Amino acid sequence: MITLLSLAMLALSLAHGVHGQAGSAGSAVYTTDTVPELTVITEPPSIVATRGGNLTLPCRLHRTSTFHFGTSGMRVKWTKYSPDLAQENDVFVSMGFHKKAYGGFQDRAFLREADDSDATLIITDVGLDDYGKYKCEVIDGMDDNIVEVTVEFQDKAGIVFPYSPRLGRYNLNFHDGEKACMDQDAVVASFEQLYDAWQAGLDWCNAGWLNDGSVQYPINKPRGPCGGTNSNAGLRNYGRRDKFSSRFDVFCFTGAIRGRFYWLVQPNLLTYTEAVQACQEDEAEIAKVGHMYSAWKLQGYDRCDAGWLADGSVRYPISNPRKNCSPDEAAVRMVGFPDKKQKLYGVYCYKAQ
């Protein structure tokens, strides 16, 4: 999708005595003044990765010396930033013959090593947790060279849905919004994804974050509270807002689920705790909001029973509008965030592939 070289890290590199050099079109090159000369190159082709596919994160080395990649003095370390960018988590480390992937990247991440200068990282079986910002750090002695790559979620088949938490509308800063989407098996939607959803008929009057830090909302039926009755249909844009202090809802995007979303048949109605336990006893998990939207939109899932979801909300998906079940339109209907101790609802479960 998008490959970015962080200006902030460029400033950090300059502070370490790194100077820019001319490179090929579309490349960013930074070199040190020491010998042997070490150059880190990142190429910015579009990185297109979908759930279940493979992801290629480019990081190449170019040296004018005879120093070879993989010798004991060279260290390549890939890390991934947390959604709030406050922490770095180890992904893959290579030093000579020692190579190790960490955490959820074990058995899925490895260096391509197409040649002695290739530090490109390959990640297989991509999941939602794999999207975000990565850092490639190449260390040779006292030299520390850094390249950053941002990976965004893209899927040919997907759906945008608005999300607000139990606290109500306009309670999420940007980083809260990122976490909220991730918790519901989704990522923050892009402008292009929201635009496509608007063209497909999405109409929502609450403003929400997009992944570029802007705040927008889609209107297909102009009306007073949503820009005025005389305004045109379109995306209403509040512009980019402060990611920490500004609070809105968020637009999430999820793709096709890789598992089974289903209504769990139970003899009795359940509290939230009982709903979680019932799914676990069925060797599944309580479904997330993203699971329901994906099953509804991409699989035509239809059921008129209100059920608990993982965030504590109660919803039901209607693909075939009918009396007492969203009579006017196909939609995911939300009952709200009821008291979790109420035994008034069933539960939707999700069993991963």
N, C-alpha and C positions, 0 to 999 in steps of 0.2 A: 504494500500500500504506500506508505510514506516513510522515507528514510531521512532523518534530520540529524545535523551535527550541531550539538548544543553550543550556543554562544557563550553560555556560562562556563562550560568546560574548556572552550577555546581560551577564555581569559585565564583559566587556571593553568592551561598548558603554557601560555605566554609567560606566566609568572615563574614557570620552571625553566625559562630560557628557550622556549620553542618559537621558531620563526616560520612564517608562511613562505611557501615556494609555489611557483607556477606549476600547475598540473594539467592533466588532460581535461577537456570540456566535461563538466558534470562531476569532477572529482575534487576532493578536498585533501591537500597534502600538507603535513607538518613535519619538520625535521629538527633534530637537535644539533648543537655545535660540536659534540664530542665525537671521538673516533673509537670504534667503527661507527659510521653514520647510519642512523636508523630512521626510517620513515614509515609512518603509519598512514595507510590510504583507506578511505571508505568510499565506495561507489554508491550513488544514490538511485539505483533503479527502483521502480515501484515494487514493494513487497506485498504480494497478494497471498493471504493465507486464510483458509477457512477451517472450521472445526473438523478435525479428523485428518486434515492434510499435513503437508510438510512445510516447514518454515526455514528460510535461508537468511541468515544475518551476516552481511558482508563485512569483512575486516581483513585487509591484505597488507603485507609488509613489502617495502622496497628498500634494499640496502645496496650501498655502493661498495661495501667491504665484502670479504669472503666468508663472513660469519653466517652460519647456516641455521635455519629454523629447526628447533627441536634439540639443540645442544643444551648442556646442563645450565648455561648461564641465562637462557631465554625463558621467560615465564609469560604465558598468556592466560588471562583470567577474564571470564565472562560473568557478569553479575546482572541482576534484574532489580530495578527500583520497586519499592512498594507503591501502591496507588497514590499515596500522599507525598511520594518522593523523599520521605524522611529516612528510609532505610534501604540498604542494599543486601540482597540475598544471593548467595553463591549459586551459580548455574553450572559452570564448567571451569576446571583448572587444568592446564597442561604445562609441565616442566620436564623437558627431556622425555624420558620414557614413561614418566608418571602422568597419567591422565585420569581425571575423575569427574563424574557428573554428580550433582547433589539433589537431595530432596525428590520432588516429583519429576525431575529431569533425568533421573537414573534410567538407563536403558532407552532413553529417548533423545539424548543430546550427545553430539560428537563433533569434532572438528573435521571439516571437509578435507583439508590438507591435499589439495589438488597438485600443489608444488611446494617447494621449500619456503615460500613466502605467504602461504595461504592460511589465515587464522579464522576463516569463515566458519560460523557455527550453524549446524543443521539440527533442527528440532523436529521430531516426527510426532504423529498423532496429536496434532495441536488441539488444545482445549482453551476455554475462556481464560484460565489462569495464566496462559502464556502470552496474552496480549499486554502491551505496556512498553515501558522504556528499558532498554538494555545498555550496558556499558562493556566495551571491549578494552581491556587495559593490557598493554604490552610493556614489560619491564625488562631492561637490560642494564644490569649494574645500577647506577644512580639515575638512569634515564627512566622516566615514567610518562608514557604516551597514552592518551585516552581518546576513544571514539565512542559516540553514543548513537543508538539506532532506536527509533520509535516504531512500533508495530501496531497498526490499527486493525480492528475486526472488520472483515468484509465477507459477505456471503451472498451468492446470487439469489438464494431463497431465504428471506428473513422477514421480520416484522418489527416495526417501531411501536412502542407503547409508552404512554405517560406513567410516571410513578411518583407518588408522594408517600411518606411514611405514616406510621400510626399517629404521630404528633399533628398531622394535618398538612395542608398546603403551605408552600413557601417556608420550609424548615431545613433545606439542604444547601450547604455551600457546595462548591464544585467538587471538592474531594469527598464530601459526604455522598454526593450524587454518584461518583464513581463507585464507591463501595456499595451503595444501595443497588445499583444495577448489577454489579458482580455477585452480590448476595442472591439475586433473583435469576441467575443464569443468563446474564446479559452484559452488555457494555454500553457506555454512553454513546448515543447515536451521533452520526456526523450530519452536517448540513445536507449533504446529498441524499442520505437515507431519509431524513425528515421531509425533504422536498419530494422524493418519490412517494412517501407515505401520504403527503398532502394531495398529490396528484391522484392517488388511488382513493381519496375520499376522507382521509383523517381530518377531523375537526375537533379542536380542543382549545378551550379558552384560557387555560392556565399556562403561564410562561415556564419554560424549563431549560435547563442547561443542555448544551451540545458539546461535543468533544473539543471544539476549538475555543472554548471558554465564552462563547456567545450565548445569549438567552433569547429564545424565540418561541413562537407557538403558531400552529397551522389553523387557518380559518377558511372553511368552504362555504359557510352560511353566515355572512356578515350580520351582526346584531349589536345592539347598544353597548353591552358591557365588554364587547370584544372588538374595539376599534370603531364602533359606530355603524349604524344601519346603512349609511351612504358610502362606506368604504368598500374597496374591492376585496374579493377573496384573495388569499395569499398567505405568505409567512410574515407574521408580525415580528419585527426584530428590535430587541432592546440594546443590541450591540454587545461588545465584550464587557463583562463585569468583573469586579474584584473576586478572585476565586476563594478567598478566605472569609471576607466579611459579608458579601452579598448572598442572599438566600432565596432560592426558588425551588420549583420542582425539578425533575430531570426527565429527559426522553431517553429511553433505553432501546437497545436493538439486540435481538436474539435471532439465531438461525435455527435450522432444523435440529430437533432433538435426536440424540443417538440412544434412544431407549424407549420405554413404554410409559405413556401417561395414561392413567385410568382412575375411574371412580371405584373406591373400595367398598364392596357390598358388606354391610354390617347390620346386625339385627337391631341395634340401638343407635341413637344419636350420641355424639361424643363431645367431651370437652377438648380443648386444644391439646392438652397433655395426653389424653387418651387417643387422640387422632395421630399424634406423632408415634406413639407406641404401637398402634394398630398397623401402621405402614411398616414399621420395623419388624413386627411379627410376620408380615407378609414378605419379608426379605426385600424391602424397598425403603424409600425415604418419603417423607411428606413432600409433595410437589411444590415447586417454586412458581412465582408468578410468571417468569419467562417460559417455564414448561407449559403452562396453561395456554399462554398466547401462541406459542409455537404450534401446539397440537390443534388449537382452534383454527388458526389461519392456514397452516400448511397441511394439515391432515383432515380438516373439516370436522373436528371433534365437536359433538353436540350433546349437552346434557342439561336438564333444567333443575338439577339438584344443587343447592348451595353447599359448598364444602370448604373446610379449612385448608389454608395454604401455609407454607413455611414461615411467612412474615407475620402470621397472626391474622391476616385478612381472610374474609369469606367471599368467594366469587363463584361464578358458574359460566361456562362457555356455550353460547347459542349460535349455531351455524344456520339453523332453519327457523327463522322468526315465526312465532305463533302466539296465540293468546296465553297470557300469564307467563310467557317466557320470551321477553323482549319482542313484542309484537311488531315493532316498526323497523327493526334492523338487526342484522347479524352483529353480535358484539360479545365481548367478555363483560358480564355484568358484575358489579361489585356491591355486596351487601354492606361492607364496612369493616371496621376493626372491633368486633364485639368483645365483651368480657370473656376472657379465655376459659373461665370456669363454667360458662353456659353450656348445657348439653342440648343444643338446638340444631347442630349441623353434622353432616357427614364429613368425609375427607377425600381429597384427591391425592393419589400416590404417584411416585415416579420410580421405575426400576431401570437402572442404567443397563446399557447393552453389555 
